[in-house]
Amino acid sequence: MMKIAVIAPGALPEEAKMAMKADMLSYAEPGTTLEVFAVEEGKIAVAADLDLKAPSTVALAQKIENQGFDAIILDGTCDFSLVAARSAVRIPVVGAASATYHLVYQLGGKYAVISVNEKINPTFLRAIKLADCENRLTSMRALKRPFSVPMDSLPYTPEELEEEIAEIAAKQIEEEGAQIIVVAFTLLNLFVKPGALERLSSRLNAVFVDSQAIAFKTAEMLVRLKLSHSEREYPLL
């Protein structure tokens, strides 16, 4: 039996939480359970607001550990509050960005990123630098119509979103030699039709990775191997 907690950086509708949970449990080990939490204080209006989430993230992480969970996933390819959360608990804390980019390094020599909002690109790039995975990055290109929080209206239909990702990725593959494509959006599966990444991989002959799935399986692996972050690197606050 394994209990994993997912922390989102902002408030989510209950239906979104349920959809996230169903998506992740679809590839979970037998016996793994999952709960989705959210740092709901404060509105994410600019990228720097993510830095202000640290105190609330720490308090929530400590509460989750006290409730007997085995691991925590920070659900966002910005790795918000990662260092603070790891310094607050002893159970594994997985950042979706660092887990994804470290796996990408096992899959190919060059990768590219597609972001869902150009204004947040610096935040995404900081997560890549923190993971020390910048040297194989060919580019980060953004969707033409950004996703923003709160998502009162969606900028794309599922078909439109898949097609624009294909158009951007094709340029990164053909012009830059990218072999791996990371869509920096852990909620992607909620906004495309099932199997989108597999279709894109087949269509463009490149590897498209699911950052949320990678973060989840990384958390399971760490729990199964009885590993967590170093106390020397992340001493308790």
NORWO-V275543 format. One record per residue. N is the residue number from 0. RES is the residue in one letter. PSI is psi in radians with two decimals (NA if undefined). OMEGA is omega in whole degrees, 0 to 359 (none if undefined). D_CENTER is the distance of its C-alpha to the mean C-alpha in Angstrom with 1 decimal. Layout:
BEGIN
N_RES_PSI_OMEGA_D_CENTER / N_RES_PSI_OMEGA_D_CENTER
END
This chain:
BEGIN
0_M_2.26_182_24.0 / 1_M_2.31_180_20.5 / 2_K_2.10_180_18.8 / 3_I_2.38_178_15.1 / 4_A_2.42_176_13.8 / 5_V_2.24_177_10.5 / 6_I_2.12_174_10.6 / 7_A_2.61_185_9.6 / 8_P_-0.07_181_10.9 / 9_G_2.97_181_13.6 / 10_A_2.45_179_16.0 / 11_L_2.46_173_15.2 / 12_P_2.65_182_18.2 / 13_E_-0.60_180_19.1 / 14_E_-0.59_177_18.9 / 15_A_-0.71_177_15.2 / 16_K_-0.74_181_14.7 / 17_M_-0.68_179_17.0 / 18_A_-0.74_176_15.4 / 19_M_-0.81_182_11.9 / 20_K_-0.79_180_14.1 / 21_A_-0.70_180_16.2 / 22_D_-0.84_183_13.6 / 23_M_-0.65_179_12.2 / 24_L_-0.29_179_15.8 / 25_S_-0.38_178_16.9 / 26_Y_0.33_180_15.9 / 27_A_2.74_172_16.5 / 28_E_2.64_174_19.5 / 29_P_2.32_179_22.6 / 30_G_-0.19_178_23.0 / 31_T_2.33_175_19.4 / 32_T_2.79_188_18.9 / 33_L_2.43_172_16.0 / 34_E_2.50_180_16.0 / 35_V_2.18_177_13.7 / 36_F_2.91_179_14.6 / 37_A_2.45_171_14.1 / 38_V_1.70_192_15.3 / 39_E_-0.25_182_17.7 / 40_E_2.29_175_20.1 / 41_G_2.53_179_20.3 / 42_K_2.43_175_19.2 / 43_I_1.65_180_16.5 / 44_A_-0.60_176_19.1 / 45_V_2.83_185_18.2 / 46_A_-0.62_182_15.4 / 47_A_-0.34_178_17.5 / 48_D_-0.44_178_17.3 / 49_L_-0.58_178_14.0 / 50_D_-0.50_181_16.2 / 51_L_-0.11_180_18.5 / 52_K_-0.21_188_16.2 / 53_A_-0.88_182_16.8 / 54_P_-0.74_180_20.1 / 55_S_-0.63_178_18.9 / 56_T_-0.74_178_15.7 / 57_V_-0.85_181_18.2 / 58_A_-0.72_180_20.6 / 59_L_-0.71_179_18.3 / 60_A_-0.74_179_17.0 / 61_Q_-0.69_177_20.8 / 62_K_-0.75_180_21.6 / 63_I_-0.77_179_19.2 / 64_E_-0.73_180_20.6 / 65_N_-0.40_178_24.1 / 66_Q_0.02_174_23.5 / 67_G_0.26_176_23.2 / 68_F_2.69_184_19.5 / 69_D_-0.38_181_18.8 / 70_A_2.77_179_15.2 / 71_I_2.40_173_12.4 / 72_I_2.23_172_8.7 / 73_L_1.95_192_7.3 / 74_D_1.52_177_4.9 / 75_G_2.44_181_3.8 / 76_T_0.39_171_3.9 / 77_C_-0.13_183_7.3 / 78_D_0.84_180_7.5 / 79_F_2.37_173_10.0 / 80_S_0.39_186_13.0 / 81_L_-0.88_183_11.9 / 82_V_-0.75_180_15.5 / 83_A_-0.77_181_17.2 / 84_A_-0.72_179_15.6 / 85_R_-0.47_180_16.5 / 86_S_0.01_183_19.9 / 87_A_-0.35_183_20.5 / 88_V_2.86_178_20.1 / 89_R_-0.22_174_21.0 / 90_I_2.73_181_18.7 / 91_P_2.39_173_15.6 / 92_V_2.02_185_12.6 / 93_V_2.17_171_9.5 / 94_G_2.26_183_7.0 / 95_A_-0.62_182_3.7 / 96_A_-0.96_184_5.4 / 97_S_-0.67_178_8.7 / 98_A_-0.72_181_8.4 / 99_T_-0.87_186_7.6 / 100_Y_-0.57_176_10.3 / 101_H_-0.60_175_12.6 / 102_L_-0.68_179_12.7 / 103_V_-0.63_181_13.3 / 104_Y_-0.31_176_16.3 / 105_Q_-0.14_187_17.8 / 106_L_-0.35_182_17.8 / 107_G_3.02_184_19.6 / 108_G_-0.35_180_21.1 / 109_K_2.42_177_19.5 / 110_Y_2.77_178_16.1 / 111_A_2.74_182_15.3 / 112_V_2.42_171_12.4 / 113_I_2.09_180_12.8 / 114_S_2.80_183_11.6 / 115_V_0.00_178_12.4 / 116_N_1.98_185_14.5 / 117_E_-0.53_181_16.6 / 118_K_-0.39_182_17.3 / 119_I_-0.02_181_13.8 / 120_N_-0.76_179_14.1 / 121_P_-0.63_178_15.6 / 122_T_-0.75_177_12.8 / 123_F_-0.71_180_10.3 / 124_L_-0.62_177_13.3 / 125_R_-0.66_178_13.9 / 126_A_-0.67_178_10.7 / 127_I_-0.74_179_11.9 / 128_K_-0.70_179_15.3 / 129_L_-0.60_178_14.5 / 130_A_-0.07_181_13.3 / 131_D_0.76_183_16.5 / 132_C_0.50_185_15.2 / 133_E_-0.46_192_16.9 / 134_N_-0.27_178_20.0 / 135_R_0.03_181_18.9 / 136_L_2.20_178_17.1 / 137_T_-0.68_178_19.5 / 138_S_2.88_168_18.1 / 139_M_2.01_180_15.6 / 140_R_2.55_186_17.0 / 141_A_2.70_172_16.2 / 142_L_2.63_180_17.1 / 143_K_-0.67_180_20.7 / 144_R_1.93_189_20.1 / 145_P_2.61_164_17.1 / 146_F_2.46_179_15.0 / 147_S_2.85_181_15.8 / 148_V_2.33_358_15.8 / 149_P_2.69_183_17.7 / 150_M_1.27_181_17.5 / 151_D_-0.56_176_21.2 / 152_S_2.50_184_21.6 / 153_L_2.37_184_19.5 / 154_P_-0.23_184_20.2 / 155_Y_2.63_162_20.2 / 156_T_2.84_178_21.4 / 157_P_-0.68_180_19.4 / 158_E_-0.72_179_21.9 / 159_E_-0.72_182_21.8 / 160_L_-0.78_179_18.0 / 161_E_-0.68_182_18.2 / 162_E_-0.70_180_21.3 / 163_E_-0.67_175_20.0 / 164_I_-0.72_179_17.0 / 165_A_-0.74_182_19.8 / 166_E_-0.78_180_22.0 / 167_I_-0.80_182_19.7 / 168_A_-0.65_180_18.6 / 169_A_-0.69_178_22.3 / 170_K_-0.72_180_23.3 / 171_Q_-0.62_180_20.8 / 172_I_-0.83_186_22.1 / 173_E_-0.71_185_25.7 / 174_E_-0.51_187_26.1 / 175_E_-0.23_181_23.9 / 176_G_0.36_178_23.9 / 177_A_2.43_179_20.1 / 178_Q_-0.44_181_19.7 / 179_I_2.42_178_15.9 / 180_I_2.20_175_13.8 / 181_V_2.09_171_10.1 / 182_V_1.95_187_9.3 / 183_A_1.25_184_6.9 / 184_F_1.69_184_6.3 / 185_T_-0.37_180_4.3 / 186_L_0.21_186_7.9 / 187_L_-0.74_185_9.7 / 188_N_-0.27_177_11.6 / 189_L_-0.23_188_13.3 / 190_F_0.04_174_14.8 / 191_V_2.90_178_16.1 / 192_K_2.66_180_18.6 / 193_P_2.44_178_18.0 / 194_G_0.19_185_18.0 / 195_A_-0.81_183_16.9 / 196_L_-0.63_177_15.0 / 197_E_-0.70_178_18.0 / 198_R_-0.75_180_20.4 / 199_L_-0.70_178_19.0 / 200_S_-0.78_180_19.1 / 201_S_-0.72_183_22.7 / 202_R_-0.69_188_23.7 / 203_L_0.01_179_22.7 / 204_N_0.86_176_23.2 / 205_A_2.89_181_19.9 / 206_V_2.11_174_16.8 / 207_F_2.20_185_13.9 / 208_V_2.62_180_10.8 / 209_D_1.84_186_8.3 / 210_S_-0.58_179_4.9 / 211_Q_-0.73_178_5.0 / 212_A_-0.71_180_8.5 / 213_I_-0.76_179_8.3 / 214_A_-0.75_181_6.7 / 215_F_-0.83_181_9.4 / 216_K_-0.54_175_12.0 / 217_T_-0.76_178_11.7 / 218_A_-0.79_178_12.4 / 219_E_-0.77_181_15.2 / 220_M_-0.79_181_16.6 / 221_L_-0.72_178_16.9 / 222_V_-0.80_181_18.6 / 223_R_-0.66_180_20.8 / 224_L_0.01_180_21.8 / 225_K_0.83_180_22.4 / 226_L_2.64_173_20.4 / 227_S_3.06_183_18.8 / 228_H_2.70_185_18.3 / 229_S_2.31_175_21.7 / 230_E_-0.41_177_23.9 / 231_R_-0.64_179_25.5 / 232_E_-0.62_184_22.3 / 233_Y_1.26_178_21.1 / 234_P_2.61_180_24.3 / 235_L_2.44_177_24.4 / 236_L_NA_none_24.9
END
